[in-house]
Amino acid sequence: MRLDSESQSGSSAWWRAPYAFSRLSSWREGDGDDAWWSAPYAFSRLSSWREGDDGDGDDDALRWAALESLPTRDRVRRAILPPLGAGGEGGEAGAHQVVDVLALGPRERRALLERLVRVADEDNERFLLKLKDRVERVGIHMPTIEVRFEHLMAEAEVRVGTSGLPTVLNSITNKLEEVAIALRLRRSRKRAMPILHDISGIVRPRRMTLLLGPPGSGKTTLLLALAGRLDKDLKVSGKVTYNGHGMDEFVPERTAAYISQHDLHIGEMTVRETLEFSARCQGVGSRFGLEICADTMVGDEMLRGISGGQRKRVTTDGQIVYQGPREGVLEFFLSLGFKCPERKGVADFLQEVTSRKDQKQYWMRHDKPYKYVSVKKFASAFQSFHAGRALSRELAVPFDKNKNHPAALTTSRYGVSAMELLKANIDREILLMKRNSFVYIFRTLQNAISVNEMLGHSWDKILNSSVSNETLGVQCLKSRGVFPEAKWYWIGFGALLGFIMLFNCLFTLALAYLKPYGKSHPSVSEEELKEKYANLNGNALSEDSLAPTSSHRATIGTAGSCSATAQNHSCTMERGLVLPFTPLSLTFNNIKYFVDMPQEMRTHGVVEDRLELLKGVSGSFRPGVLTALMGVSGAGKTTLMDVLAGRKTSGYIEGNISISGYPKRQETFARVSGYCEQNDIHSPQVTVYESLLFSAWLRLPRDVDLNTRKMFIEEVMELVELRPLRNALVGLPGVNGLSTEQRKRLTIAVELVANPSIIFMDEPTSGLDARAAAIVMRTVRNTVDTGRTVVCTIHQPSIDIFEAFDEGIQGVRKIKDGYNPATWMLEITTAFQEQTLGVDFSDLYKKSELYQRNMALIQEFSEPAAGSSDLHFRNQYSQSFLVQCLACLWKQNLSYWRNPAYNAVRLFSTTVIALIFGTVFWDLGGKMGQSQDLFNAMGSMYAAVMFLGILNAMSVQPVVSVERTVFYRERAAGMYSAFPYAFGQVTIELPYTLVQASVYGIIVYSMIGFEWTFAKFFWYLFFMYFTFLYFTFYGMMAVGLTPSYHVASIVSSAFYGIWNLFSGFIIPRPKVPIWWRWYCWACPVAWTLYGLVVSQFGDITTPLDNGVPVNVFIENYFGFKHSWLGVVATAVVAFAVFFACLFGFAIMKLNFQRR
């Protein structure tokens, strides 16, 4: 059959697809030789062997045949390509030649990649259309699915107010409350919050449906409900069917794919490896246009969303207000009195028209007064609209199950066998082990050192004082109660194997049945819950809630009295609350930025020592002017902004930067500038309001009193619509807390409350929907109108965002009418377009009149104005050193109190371990008849020190690692110096560690039966407290000295082993060889054991079974002297202070953030 022939040729194209010279056959499209001249087909073999090709087509076939006859190594390196010259297009006929693609020069490689990127989308679309055409021609019916949902409702049980905050106290009381509710001793305090409210609709096959709605309207919940992945804690009613079948009749997880807004991948794997693993498990396709980045690490970048569709569905506050053809959506809202402006995007209009705060601006019936139209009224009106009536009629007719394709619904849980899944996971783990080989090599070396010690010949020696012929190793084993017979090797091996199976089974059960970590109980404020019901039912709200957020709202101030040359006086406000500030300009001339040449480029023959990333950039940013830095990805927008803002931590900078004509000094510049980073970095355990309060506290001048500061914060929160979220925890991205767009608004608000004169914003609208982006840009516009200097990098602006700017740094021709400005700008400035046109845009710009005008502006603003003075502050920071320490301690106190996953779990683990140790060593503290009794009591101290100490050090590292990232941003913003941060991080551990030591000490001391005297109990708590402290500070120090807590945990584990060996319990200090004995004095655990033993037993003169008094035995065998108790106490405190100071020094001097 002809289908077989075509299929074979098609498969030939598939396996070569990863290469830039892939073969894409086109038997029936008659592409012919034109494929060789046109750029879109620069990498494809497009022939027409079955359509009567001419001689040139035969020549092409012969060339490809000659290539395919080469050995595999040579074949995969060569392709037939047109000339890759400056023009970028093909040359004359016959100019094609066989090219070694690995031997291309830098210019040819760039041209090749430009062509590949340019045709990626077109190539995918052509393939899919061709596949569809072939399937239809042979009469194959592809399985389709129609998804119906009827009267779907979902609501969540939420805690209202502060009871929902995850504090240590709330975590305990909430757990007790859940137990009481389960025992029917009390009723739940949770309240119901509707998410989806009686919605119905149909998602038809062969149509793309676009789901629109403002944040919090229930879009994600609806998608999860349709995909069968709703949280079990939600109360759900209604019906969802696939081709008439209920969710229990098939496996929805494999029938429908749900793509989350959060990108959760393993960062160490490349794109190709991630897709290949997915394909092995469930058969994911490969036509996503990712070949260009197939060998790039996944990292932590967010996935791109859907950009368009054939049908629209608008949902808000849990209700669908329209579902139908996109051509009729404007007609529906027009029938209700709302009209989309001519220059307004339809998607933007739909996002805002159902919002209480944005709806009024679209009211077009001037003969009738505007009244808020609730979501409920919209949904009711849709039922009488022709699209709504058609939908209701269709839902009334049940789906005919006889039309269901047998392959449409999947009934098997997995796509491949369990053995294939096992192989795929094993291969992935092997790959990850290779990527993290340092960890496994380091751990293997540690084990090798330990094994080497145990196999040493010194353990085979027979002591002269021994009454038997047993070796030292056998005697040590017997003294510890271990059986030395050979049969116990195999018994131990079987026991370990059993534990391996047990722990793996428990691990599997935990993954299968326990909830993911970090999914905290939902909580809302009372105001937010009231607004939710008011929006749903159309009830009235307070005047504050009705304040509009659109461009017609009153700005917080005007810049009428602030000219661009005003340098010495402050702006005065006419309306709203604006703190005084000094308008400043920023000019930069001939800025160059270099980094060290990457090693990869050196291996390819590059001889230069430095790589130039910014090449003589000049410009000026003026007060009252909003400037956009625009360009394709990799153009250097963020690099330029980092250089100007002083945020670069590496590289070499050349050129001149002036602030209102005076040379820029970073110490003072940080006081008058703000920087909104693209990555929204905030402390996860504080609320939105507390984040703003902390920023304003440390960045506003000292003369701003508390009331003014709070009023200013409230104004900023109103501007960026954060008031409903004032008591919401920030949380971790992708885990809990604020959504992506809410975090972006918080980032901007944190900088605005500092009242800066110059504001840098890196991608302020990335990750935001149209409405949120419009809110942000209106906020930025209002900020500029107060006379501030604002600079933004914009990647893909809409027409509304683009028109918000006063000017862009561009040197190209004007945009055509009706053309999207973002698309035009990004297309016109690519290197491929420069090669195609044979021009250099930078040269054209330098020869233009615009360049001359800009240079004149740079010259004007590079000279100080008459009568002006340079920026000068008495201190580097706005607040005093003491206030910085108090502020950092205040924030750390909130963070620790709301981190039960760290502190409550630590306290719970300590209690459990104390009870275990107490029962294991029950009443051994008072038995001193034999030397073994002393060893047993000492063993309880040694085990507690090592076990709980290491637990403290390991558990604090991820907490400090998260806060260190926030510290880098806040220090760069000029909030505080390094020492106040270290002070707050160290000081906050003191009370929590004291509680931990007290709980452990009271339980263990009483159960083991140590002597009850005030002095001995005090010394026991003293040494345990400072031991827990220095272990905790050591964990913090390890994070401060290493790039990440993963590396810190690996390095720390080596020291734990060394401390264990030299603690004095395994080998007493007098028995350690003289060349290693010095480290016993440098080992903190040895000092702790010294203090615990001598404080409890150093004054006991009761003789042991060998006739030697206890205190004499301790001094002779361990070298512990009771008279040294004060020195030992000082040493233990010194270790804690030393590790804390070293942590502060590391935070101050080391910066592992690479920018």
N, C-alpha and C positions, 0 to 999 in steps of 0.2 A: 504493500500500500504506500501511497505517497506520504501519508502521515508518518510512517516509520522512517522514511528517508529524511524528512524534515526534522523529526525528533532527534535522529542521530546527529545531524549537523548542529542542531540547537544545543545538544549536550556538549559538543565540542566547544561551543562558545562559552558554556558555563564554567568549565574548569579553568579557562584562561582569564576569567573576569577579573581576578585580583590584579592583573598586570595592566600597566598603562596602555599596552598595545593589544588589548583584548579584541577578539574576533566577534563581531556582531553581524550575523548574516541577515540579509534582507532579500529573500528570493523573489518576492512578488511586488516589491515597491519600486523597482526600476531605478535604483539610486545611481547605478553606473559610475562613470568616472567623476562625476561632480563631487562625489564623496571625497576625492583626494584634494580638491581645492578649498572646500568650505571648512572653516575652523571647527564647527560643531562635530565634524566627523574626523577630527585629526587623529584619533586613536583607534578607529574602528576599521575592520575589514568589511566593506559593504560592496558586495558583488551581486551580479544578476545572471548567474550561470544558466538558469532555466528560461531566461527571457531574451535570448539572442544577443549576448554581449558582443561588442566589437573586439578588435585585436588587442586594445589596451587592457580590456578585462582579462583576456587570456594571459597577457604579460603579468598582470597582477596575481593571477592564480599560480603561474609558474614561480613567481617570486616567493609566494607563501609556501608553495610546495618545497622549494629549495630550502627555505628556513626550517621547515618541519623535518627535513631529512638530516639536519645537523644533530650532533649529540645533545643530550638534554641540557647540559650546563651551558652550551653555546646558544641553544634555541631560546631559553628563557631570558637571555640577555639582549637579544636582537629583535628589531621590529622594522617595518617599512614605514618611514615617516616623511612628511613634506619638510621643506627647509624650515628650521626654527630660527629665523633671522629676526631682525628688529621689527619687520613688519608684522610678523606673527602669522601671515597667511601663506598658503602654498605658492609655489613658484610655477614655472611653465610645466607643460606636460612632459613627463619623463624625468623631471627633476627629483623625483622620489628616490630614496636610496636606503640601503640597509644600514641601520644605525645600532651601535652598541650603546644601549640606554644607560649603562653604568659608567660610560666614558664621556657623557655629556658635560659640557662646561657649565658654570653657574648661570649664565644668561640663557642657555638652551634649556636647562632644567626649570628655570622660572617660567619660560614660555610654555613648556610642556605642562607644568602644574596649573598654570592659568587656564589653558585649554581644558584640562581635565575638570577643574572646578566649574568652569563655565557650562559644560555639557552634562554635569551630573544629573540635574533634575530632568532635563530633556531626555537623556538616555534612559532613565528609569521609566518615564512616562511612555516612551516609545516601546520599550520592552513589554510593559504591562498591557498596552493597547494591542500589540501584536499577539500576545498570549491569549487575550480575550477573543480576538478575531479568529484565531485558529481553533479554540475550543468550541466556539459557536458554529464554525463551518462543519465540524465533524459531528455536531449534534450532541455534544456532551452537556448535560445539565448540571451546573455547579450547585451544591447545596446552599440554600439560603435560610435565614432565620428571621422571623418577625417577633419582636419582643413587645409584649403588652403588659401594662401595669394599670390596675383598676383600684380606685379608692385606697391608694397607698398612703399610710400614715406612719410616722416615726416620731417618738419623743424620748428624751433623755431625762434621767433622774439626776439633778444637779444640786450641789450645795450652794447656798446663797450667802454672800458676804464673806467675812474673814474666816469662817469655819471651813471654807474650801481651800485656803492656802495650806500648802504642805509643810507646816512647821513641825518641829519635833513633838510639841505638845498635841497638836491636832492629829498627827499621825497615830499617836497613842490613844487619844480619846475617840477618834473615828473607828479604830479597830475594836475598841471596847464597845462602842455603840453598835457596830455590825454584829458582834456576838450577842448583845442584848436583844437586838431585833430578831436574830435567828432563833433565840430562845423565847420570843414573844413577850419580853419583859418591858419593851417600850416601842413606840412608833418612830418611824424614820423622820428625820428633819429635812430630808431632800424634797425638792419640789420639781414638778414636771415642767419641762421646757419643750414646746413643740419644735420639731425640725422640718418634717414634711407633713402637710395638712391636706388630706383627702385629694390626692392628685391622680389623674388618669391620663393615659396617652398610649401612643404606638410608635415604636422605632422600627421603620420599615427597612427591608433589605435593599441593597443597591442605592441607598441614599445616605449622605453624610449629614448628621444632625449636629447643629451647633448649640451648645447649652450656655446661655448667658444669664448673668445675674450678679448683683453686687456681692462683696464678701459677706459670708455668714448667711447666705440665702438658702443653703441646703444643696448646692450643686454636687459636692463631693458625696454627701449622704445618698443622694438619688443615684449617682453612678454606682456606689457600693451596693445599694439595694438591687439595682438591675443586674449587677455582676454576681450577686449572691455572696457578698463578702461583708455584710454588716456586722458590727459588733454585737455579740450576744447579749450585752447588757441593755441594749436599746429595746424599747417596747415598740413592736412593729405589728401592723395589721394591714390587710389588703392582700392583693394577689398579683404575682408576677409570673408570666408564662412565656415560654419559648415555643413558638409554633403550637400553641395550645397545651403544652405539657408543663406541669408544675415543676418547681425546683427540685422536688424529691424524686423525680423520674429520670434524672440525668445528672452529670457532674458539671455544675456551672463553672467551676474553676478552670476546666479545660475547654469548655465550650465558648466561654467569653473571656477575653483578656482585659484586665484592668491595669491601666498605666497610671501610677500615682504621680502627684505633682512633685514628690520628693524622689531624688535620684539615689537609690540605695544599692550600691554596687561595691564590689571589692576593689579598692583603689589600686592594688598592686597588679591587677590583671589589665591587659590591653583590651581595646575594643574588639579586636578579632577573637581573642581568647574568650571574652565574655559571651559573644554571640555563638561561638562554636560550642561552648558548654551548654548554653540554652538550647541550641539545636539538637545536641545529643540527648538532652532530657525530654524535650517536647516538640522538636521540629520547627524552630523559628526560622522564617525566611531570611534571605540575605540581601534583598534588594532595597536597602535603605540609604544608598548613597554614602556609605561610611568607609568606602575603600580608601579614601584619601587619608583617613585617620585610623586605619585598621590596626596599626602597630603603635598607637599612642596609648599611654596609660589612661585609664578611666578617670582617676582622681576623684574630685568631689564637685565637679561642675553640674549645674542643673540642666535637665532635659528641656528641649524646646517644646512648646505646646502646639496645638492645632491652629492653623491660620485661616481656615475658611470652611465653608460647607454648603450643602444644597438645601438644607432645611434649617429653620431656626426654632429654638424653643427658649422662651424667656421665663425664668423662674426667680422668685424673690420671696423671702420670708416663708419658705416651705410650700409655696403654691405656684402652679403654672398659670401664667396670665396669657400666654399665647403659644400655640403649637400649630404650625402650618407652613405653607410655602413662604419663602422669604419675601416674595413680591407683595404679599398682602399684609405684612406686619405694620408698615407705616399707615396703611389704610385703617387698620384696626385702631391704632392709637389716635388717628385723626378723627375717627368717629366719636371718640371720647373727649376731644378738645385739645389734644396735644399734637404739636407739629414739630417735625425735625427741621432745624435750620438748614439752609442750603449748603453751607460750608461745614456742616457737622457730619461726622461719620455716623452711619446707621448704628453700628455696634456701640459707639460711645453714647448715642442717644438712648438706646435700649438699656444701657447700664444705669442711666441716671433718671429716666422718666418715672420709674417706680419708687425712687428714693424720696423720702419725705423732705429732705433738705434740698434736693435738686429739682424737684418736679415743677415748681412754680414758674421757672424761667421758660418752660415750653408751652405754657398755656396760651392758646391763640383765640379763644372766644372772648373778645373784649366787651361784648354786650352782656356777659355774665361775670359776676365776681368769682375769683378763683377760690376753690375749696379743695382741700387735700382729698385725693381719690385713693382710698386704701387698696391694699393688695386684694382684699376680699372682694371689693367692688370690681376691680379689674378682672379677677377670675370669674365673677358672676357675669360680667358683660361678655366675656369670651364665649360663654355657653350659648348666648343668643347671636353671636357673630356667625357668619356663614361657615367659616373654617371650624369653629367650635361645634356647630350643629353637624357638620360632616363627620367630625371625629366621633361624636357621640353615636351617630348612626352606625359607624364602622365598628365601634366597640360593642354595640348591641348584637352584632352578628358574630357568633363564636368562630374561632379559627377552625378550618376544615383539616383535621389531623391526617386525612388521607393524602393531602398534598405535601406532607412532610417528607423530605428526602431522608433515606435511611442513614446517610452519613452526616446529617446536619447536627444532630445532638450526640455528644460523646457520653458513653456510659461507663467507660473504663477510667479508673482513677489516674493512671499514668500512661504516657504515650509509648513507653518501651518497657521491657522486662526489668525486674528487680536487679538482675545481674548487670544489665547495661547501665542502670542508674548507679550501681555500686562502682563499676569501672569508671564512669564519668566523674564521680566524686573523688575517687582515689587519684585519678589523673590530675584533677584540680588541686588537691591537697599537695601532691608532689610538686606541682608547678609553684604553689605558694611557698613551699619549703625551699625551693630553689631561690625564689625572690627574697626570702628572709633567711638566707643561708647563714648570715652572721649569727643569728640567734641560736641556730642548731649547732653550728661549729663551736661557738663559745660554750654552750651547754655541754657538748661532748667533751671538750677539753676539761671542763670542771669535773665531770664524772671520771675522766681518765686520771686526773690528779688524785681524786679520792680513792679510786681503785688501786692506784700505784702505792698510795700510803698503806692501804690495808694489806697489800701483798709484799710489803717490805720484810726483809730478813730479821729485823729487830723483834718482830712478833714471834719468831721461832726460837728465840733464845730461852734458855732455862735459867731462872734466877738462882744465885748461889744460896740465898736465904730460904729458898723453897724447900719444903719437906717432901715434896713429891717431884716426879720427873716431868710434870706438866709445863708446857711452854708458857711464855708471858701472855700470848694471845688467848690461850685456853683459860688461863686464870682470870683474865679480864672478862671474858665472856661469862664465866661462872659467877663472877662477882656481880654481874648485872642481871643474873637470872636467865641467861641465854644458854640453850642446850648446844654443846659443841659437836655432838655426834653427826656423822655424815648423812644419816637418814633425814635429819632436819633440813638439809639443803632442799630435798625434793618436797618435803612437807611445806616449806616456805615458798617454793616455786608454785605449788598447787594453790596455796592460799593467795598469793599475789595474782595469779591468773583468775581466781574467783573474784577478787576485789576489782580487777580490771573489767570483768564482765558486769559486776554489780554497778559500778560507777557509770559505765557506758549505758546500761539499761536505765539508770536514774536520769542520766543526761538526755536520753531519747525521750523518756516520759515527760521531762520538764519542757523540752522543746514542743512536744505535741499538745500538752494540756495547760501549761502555765501561760499567763498573759505576757506580752512583751514588756520588758523593763522600760520604765520611763513614761508609760501611759497613765498619767495621774487622773484622779477623779475630776470630772468637769465641775467648774464652779463659775458663777456669774454674780455680778453685783445686783442689788435690788433694783437700781435704776435701769440696768440693761434688760432685766426680765420684764419690767413694766413697759419699756420701749418696744420690746419684742411683741408683746400682746397688743400694744396700741397700734403698731404698724399693721398687725394682722387684721385687727377689727376696725381700724380707722378712728379710734378714740383720740381725744385731744391730749396734747402734751404741754409741758411748761414752755414758757417763752424761750428759755435758753436752748431747749432742744429743737426749737423751730428755726434757729439761726441758720440762714442759708450758707452754703459753702461755694457757690458758683462765683463767677468773675464779677457779678454785680454787687457782691457783699462789700461792706465797708472795709477798707484796708486799715491796718493797724497804725498807719501814719503816712504822711506824704513827705515828699522831698522838695517841696516848693521853695524852701529857704536854703537848700543845700546845693550849691553849684559844684561842678567838677573840680574847681580850683580851690574850693574851701578846704583849708588845711589846718587852721588853728581853732576854729570854733566848732561847737557840736550842733547837730541837727536838733531842732525843736519839733515837738509833735503837735499836730493839730487835732487828731482824733486817735482814740485808742491809747494803748500803753506802749511807748517806745522809750527805752533807756537811752541816755545820751551816748553818742559815739562820735568818733572822728572819721569823716570820709577819707579814704585813702585810695590812691591809684597804685598799680603794679605794672612796671615795665621790665621787659627782658630783651636783651640784645645779644645776638650771636651765641645762643645757648648751645653747647655741645655736651653730649653725655656718652661716656665710654664705659665698657665693661671689659674684663679680661677675656681674651679670645677663648671660646670653648675648646676643650680638648678634641671634640669630634671634628671641628673645623681644621685644627692643626694637623690631624691625621690625613686630611684630604688635600694637604699641600699649602694651606694658608700660612703665610710666614709672619704676618703682623702680630704684635703683642696684644693689641686692643681692638675691640669691635665697636664701631661708632653707631650708636642707636639714634641720637638726635644730632642733626647736621646743620648747625648754624641757624636755629630758630629764633625769630624775633617777633615781638608783639607788645601790646599794651592792654591792660584791663582797667576800666575807669569807673568811678562811682556813678551809680544810677544807671549803669548799662549792664544788661545780662548777655554774657558772651557764651557761645557754644563752641566747643572743640569737637569737630566731627571728622570721622574717617572710618575706613574699614577696620576690621579686627587686625591688630598687629601694626596699625599705622603709627602708634606711639602716643596716643592721647593720654593714657594713664601715666606713661613714663614722663611726659612733659609736665603733667600736673604734679606728680610726685617730686620732680626736681624743683619746681617753683615753690611748692609748699614745704620743702625741706624734709620730706619723708623718706628719701632714699637712704638705705643703710649700707650700700656698697656702690662701687663704681667710681668714676672720675667725672667731675663737672667742670666745664669751662664756660666763660661768658659773664655778663653783668646782669644783675637783678637789682632793681631799685624800687623802693617804697616811697612814693611821693617825692621822688628825686634824690632820696638818700639811700646809700648802700644798705641792702637788706642784712639784718642780723637775726639769726634764727631765734635767739633767746627772747627778743622783744616781738618778733613776728608771730610767734606762737600765741602771744597774748591777744593779738588783734585779728587773728584769722581762725577760721573753722574749716574742717576737712571732713566731708561725708564720704567715707570709704565705700567701695562697691560691695565689700563683704560686711554684713551687718553684725558687728562684734559687740556684744554686751554681756554683762554679768547675768547669768541665767536665773538666779534665785531672788532677784529684786523685782519690784513691780515697775510699771511704766512711770508712774509718778515719782517713785523713789529714784529712778535712773535720771530723770530730769532734775530733780532736786539736788542730787549729788553733783551733776555737771554744773548747775548754776551756782551751787555753794562754793565750788573751788575755782570757778572761772570768772565770775562777776567781780567787780572791784569790791574792796572792803567796805566802802562807804554806802553800799546798797544794803539797806536793812532787810530783815527777814520777811516782813510783810510785803515790801515792794518786790522782793525776789519771788515770793509765792504768787503774787498777782501776775507777774511777767510769765511765770510758768503756766498759769491757767490760760493766759492769752495765746501762748504758743500751742498748747494742747488743743485749744479751740480751732486754731488755724489748720492744723493737720488732722483734725478729727480724732483725737486720742482720748477725749473725755470719757467715752463709754468704756475705755480700756484702762483707766487710770489705776485700778487695783488688780489688773491682770499681770501674772508673772511673765517675764520675758521668755524664759525657757530656752531650750536648745533647739537649733534649727533641725527640722525634720523629725524631732522626737516629741516635743510638747511645747506649750506656750504659744507665742504669737505666730501668726502665719507669715509668709514671705513678705507680703505687701505691708502688713502691720509693722514688721521689723524695719522695713525700709523707711516708713514714716517716723518711727522712733529714732532712727539714725539721724534723720534731718532735724528732728526736734531737739535732740541732745546738743547739736551744734548751734541751733538757733537760740537756745536759752543762754548761751555764752555771750550773746549780743556782739558778734564779731563785726569788724568793718569789711573784711574780705572773706568770702566763703567759696571754698572749692567743693564741687560735687561730682563725684565719679559715678557715672551711670545712675542718676537718682531715680530714673523711671524703670530700670530693669527689674523684671520680676513682678511688675505691677499690672493690674488690668487697666482698661482705658479710663475708668472713673477714678481709680486711685492715682493714676498718672496725672490726670487733669487736676486733682486736688493738690498734688505735690507741686505741679508747675504753677498753679495759682498762688500757692504759698511762696514759692520762689519769686514769682513776679511781684507780689506784695512786698517781699523783703527788698527787692531791688528798688521799688518805688520809694523806700525810705532813705535812699541815698547810698546804700551799700554796694560794694563791688562783688558780683557773683559770676563764677565761671563754672560751666557744666560740660562734662563729656557726654555726648549723646550718640548712641549706636544706631538705633532705628526709630527716629521720631515720627509721629503722625503729623498731619498737617497742622493740628491744633498746637502741638508741642513746638513744632518748628516755628510757627508764627509768634510764639511767646518770646522769642529771642530778638534782640535788637540788631545783632550782627553775628556773622560767622567768619572764622578765619579761613577764607577760601579765595582762590584766585582764578576762577574759571567762569565760563559764560553763564548768563542768567538762565534760570530754569524756565522751561516752556510751560505755558498755561495748561492746567489740568494734569500735570505730571506730578507723581508723588515725589516730594522733595528728598525723602530719605533714599528712595531707590535711585533717583537721579544722581545724588551726590556720591553714593557708594559705587555706582557703576562708572561714573565719569572719572574717578580718581584712582582707578586700579592701575597697576603697572602694566597689565595686559593692554589696557586702552592706550596708555602712553606708547607702547610698542606698536600697536595697530595704527595709531595716527602719526607715529614718528615724531612725537613732540615730548617735551619735558615740562610738566605743568609748573614746576618750581621756577624754571627759567622764564616761562611766560609771565608768571606772577612778578618776578623781579624786574621785568621790562614794562610792566603796566603802570598806569597812572595811580591805581589803587595802592600799589606798593609804595610809590612816592608819598602818597598821603599818609599811609600808615607809618612810614619812617619819620615823617614830620611830626606825627603824634608821639612816636616814641621819643624823639628828641625833645619835644615840649614837656612831656611828663617825666623825662629823665633829669630835669633840672628843678631844684627846689623852688617853690613859689616865694615871692618876696615876702619877708616877714615871717616865714614859717620856721619851724625848728624840727629837728630830728626826733623820732620817737624815743622816749626815755621813761623807764620805770625804775623806781627805787629798788624793787626786788624782782627777781626773775619770775616768781609766781605770784598770783593774785592774793593768796592767803598766806598767813604765817606758817612756819614749820609746825607749830603746835596744832593749828587748825587743820592742816593737812593730815597730821597723824590721827586727829579725832574723826575727821571725815572718813578716812580709810578704815578706821576701826568700826565706825558706824555701819558702813556698807558690809564689811566682813561679818559683823554681828548679824545683820539681816540674812546674809547668804548662808551662814552656818545654821541659824535657827530654822531656816526653811529648807534645809537639806537633810531630811530624815534618812535618805538613802545612804548617807555617810555617817551622821552622828547617831541616829537612832539604831541603825544596824550595828555600829561599833559598840554602843552600849549594850545592846542585846547579846552580841557575840561575847563580850567580856563577861556578862552575867552567866551565860551558858558554860563558858570555859572555866570560870571560877567554881561553879557547882561541880563540874567534872573533876577538876583538880582536887577540890575539897573532899569529894567522895573517894577518889583514888588514894589520896594521901591522908585518909581519915585518922586523926589523933596520933600522927607520927611525930609531931613537933615536941611533945613532952617526953618521948622515949629516948633515953640516952644510955641504955645499958650496953649497947654494942656499937662498934664503929660503923656498921652497916646502917644503923638507925640514923646516924649523923649524915651519911651519904644519901639516905632516902629523903630526909628533910631538905638537904641541900639540893637534891634533884628537883624537888617541887619548886624551889626558887629559880633554878636554872631553866626549867621547862617554861615557867611563866614568863620569864624575861625574854627568852628567845621567841616563843610562840606569839605572845601578845605584842612584843616589840616589833617584830617583823610585820605582823598584821597592821599595826599602826603606820609603819613606814610605807607599806604598799598601798594602803587604802587612801592615804592623803595625796599620793602623787597625781592621780587624774584630776582631783579637785584643784590642786595648785596649777596644773597644766592648763586647765580651762581659764582660770583667772589670770594666768600670765599673759595669755593672748590679749585679754582685755587690758591688762596693764600696759602693753606695748602701745595700744591706741591712745589710752588716756595720758600716758607720759608724753607721747609725741604731741598731744593737744595742749600741753603745758598745764595740766591740772595739778600735778604734784611731782615731787622728785622720787627717786627709787626708795629711799630709806623709809618714808612714811608708809608706802605700800608694804614693804617688808615688815615694818612695825605692826601694822594692822593684821597681816597674815600670821605673824608669830604670836601676837598677844591674844588673838581670839582663840588660839588653841589652849591657852592656860586653863580657863574654867572647865572646858569640856574634858580635858585630860585629867583635871582634878576630880571630877565626878567619876570618870572611868577608874582611876586609881583607888578612889574611896570605895566604890562598889566592889571592886575586886579584893581590895585589902580586907574589908570587913567580912566578906563571905569566907575567903580562904583562911584568914588568920584565926577565925573562930572554929572552922571545921578541922583544920590541921592540928589545932591545939597548941599553938605557941604560948609562951608565958604571958599572962595578962598583966603587964605593967605599962604605965603611961609612956615611959621612955622607949621601951622596946616596940610598942605599937606605933608610936610616932616615927621612929626610925624606919620601921617597915613601910609605912605609908610614904615617908619621905623618899626613900630609895626607889620604890615602885613608881612614884609620881615622876621623879626626874628621869627615870629610865624610860618611861613611856614618852616623856617629852623629848629626850634627845633622839630616840628612834623616830619620832614624828618629824623633828627638825632635820634629821638626816635624810628622810624621804623628801622633804621640801628642798633641801640643799642639792640632792641628786637631780631633781628636776631643773633647778636653777643652773646647774653646770652642764646639762645635756640638752640636745635639741627637742626631745619629746619624752614623755613619761614612759614610752615603750623602751627606749634606750636606757632611761634612768633605772627601770626595773631590772634590766639585764645587768647593768654595771653594779647595782646595789646587791644583787644576789651573790656576786663574788665576794663582797665584803661581809655579807652575812656568814658565809662559810668560813672566812678567816676569823671573824669574831667568835664563831662557835668553837673553832679549834683552839684559840688562845684565851678562852674564857676562864680557864683554870679548873674547870670541872672534869673535862675529858683527860687532860694532862695537867697536873698541878704545876704551878710556876717553877718551883725548885727542880722539877724533873725535866723541864724544857732545856734543850741545849743552849749553851751560853750565847751562841751567835744569833739565836732567835729570842732570847729571853727579854730583850729590850722591847719587843712588840707587846709583851704582856702588860707593860706599863702604858702602852699607847692604845690598848684595846678597851673601849668603854664598858663592854660587858664584864670584863675581868674586875673592873672597879665596882660595878654594881654587885657582883657576887661577893666580892670582898666585904662591902658594906653590909649586905644582908646577913652574911654568916657571922661576922664579928659582932654585929648589933644584937643578934639573937643568942649566940653561943660563946662569944668571946670572953664573958665574965663567969662562965660556969666551970666550977672546979671539980665536979663529980667525975670520978674515974670511970673509964670505959672497961670493957671486958679484958683488955690487955694491961690494965692497971695504970694507964696514962690518963691524966685529967683531960677533960674536953678542951679547955683553953690551950693546954700545952700541945695536944695532938693537932689542933687547928694550926698553931704557929709552926710546928715542925713539919707537918705534911703539906699544908697549903701555903705556908708563909704569911698567914694572916695574923696581924697584931691588933689587939683591942685598943691599944693606945693610939693607933692611927685612925680612929673612927672619924675625927674631925677632918683630917686630911682627905680621907676617902669621900666624905660628904662634899667637900669643896671640889674635888676632882669630878664627881658626877655632875654637879651644877656647872662646872666649867665646860664639860662636854656639851651640855645643852646650849650654853651661851655661844660656844665656838661654832656649832653647827648652824645656829640661828644667824650669827654674824656672817658666816660664810654664805648662807643663803642670800642675805642682804647684799653682800659684795658681788655675788654672781648676778643678781638682778640688776645691780647698778652698772657693772662693767660689761656683761655679756649680752648680746642681742642676737638671737637665733632667727629673727624674722628677716627674711631675704626679700628686699624690694628693689 
